């Protein structure tokens, strides 16, 4: 029978009957079938439904017939071609052979539900562990089964906690027809392609520079001091030996885990060294951190921990004493204005990795961010991405920003889990503490438009000042001894000594 739907007919179908019912939906010239629990609100006026019965079981009916029916804007509706890709030709995909006479299966899900969840609830497919959907018009575009069905741009913007939502939409409404011209106007003629080519050439030189054997050998040796920092039950990051049994890392790893200068009760911190190979071949060992920080500074985002000197190894009793790797304090140097850089750390908590990159000068940071976002220039999302990174405070590090001169910027794949990594220059001197980046997320991955490090000489200067103010003479003497062979550290020590010398008060007669 043919029915023109303007009422709640489909929502009223009884579950027992639904097991053997086929509902054909004809939209324009596309013949497709929908599940019997397809929401009535998703059926447009004038759409034709043809309902028929089959002796065989068509779908697996569970409790979907009793779900609340929402307005159409709460759902995402998509069509799956009955004929799958190359790897599906020999596999059974459907519970009933009745679907083979139709071109598409119309599937729905509440917005935010994963594709896999929507397909499983549909009831007409067999249980699929993993699959991808490809676009018929563009076979190279895939949608993973774990991706979430379409959340509207409006919803995303509203959830961004931005107080400029209306401004974003006004820009989109007014400028989207000219968005391409707006973005291309940032580059005259072929300037974008020329700039991109230049950047590739420069990066090629950097890769060549850090592929020289003597530099790689030295970096590998210095990299022995880099460790994976585990704040148990909270997060993972990176650190490195400063000197003796003290390690330097980022303070933000311990957010909500610190009371004064101490770790909260129940928070354990480990430093894993020699974590260079994946499980089960890794041969790492670790040291447990003491609960009191030697120094902790939220503004400069650094923390100095003291490790217990007795090393540990999982499930193995150490036969010989393992010494702490040598510290990198002696290797501290000033921030280069430009040129090569290399980061060594544990991104995502994985084995130790190296990433050669180049420093982005202060005046070029804005251009670097624009270059990164250039691939989105013809999409609605460009303004949303700009707002997301703006809300993170990216303007602070741009030319004229209040932290523009206090950070070193570059591009790297090492951000999540790599916080606290040392950053080396072309002479293998360590100049920065890799700290953070300005990121945006997609279902499959998170990207960052630019990353930054805190200059180590600034951190060292702050550390020395606190040691002197607190009267920690024993540790200060150890620092001075370690710094004796480094002219940059000696200059900081001398400068701090001069600053702390107060002029004598003279009483005027």
GITA-V72747 format. One record per helix or strand of 2 or more residues. SS is the DSSP state (hx for helix, st for strand). FROM is the first residue (numbers start at 1). LEN is the number of residues. If there is no record, write none. Layout:
ss=SS from=FROM len=LEN
ss=SS from=FROM len=LEN
//
This chain:
ss=st from=2 len=3
ss=hx from=10 len=3
ss=hx from=15 len=4
ss=st from=21 len=7
ss=st from=30 len=5
ss=hx from=40 len=3
ss=st from=48 len=6
ss=hx from=64 len=3
ss=hx from=72 len=3
ss=st from=75 len=7
ss=hx from=86 len=3
ss=hx from=97 len=5
ss=st from=104 len=7
ss=hx from=115 len=8
ss=st from=132 len=3
ss=st from=142 len=3
ss=hx from=153 len=7
ss=hx from=165 len=20
ss=hx from=191 len=19
ss=hx from=213 len=13
ss=st from=226 len=6
ss=st from=235 len=9
ss=st from=246 len=4
ss=hx from=251 len=4
ss=st from=258 len=2
ss=st from=262 len=2
ss=st from=269 len=5
ss=st from=285 len=5
ss=st from=295 len=3
ss=st from=302 len=6
ss=hx from=329 len=3
ss=st from=340 len=6
ss=hx from=347 len=3
ss=st from=353 len=8
ss=hx from=362 len=15
ss=hx from=381 len=11
ss=hx from=394 len=4
ss=st from=407 len=4
ss=st from=422 len=3
ss=st from=430 len=12
ss=st from=446 len=10
ss=hx from=456 len=15
ss=hx from=473 len=13
ss=hx from=487 len=14
//
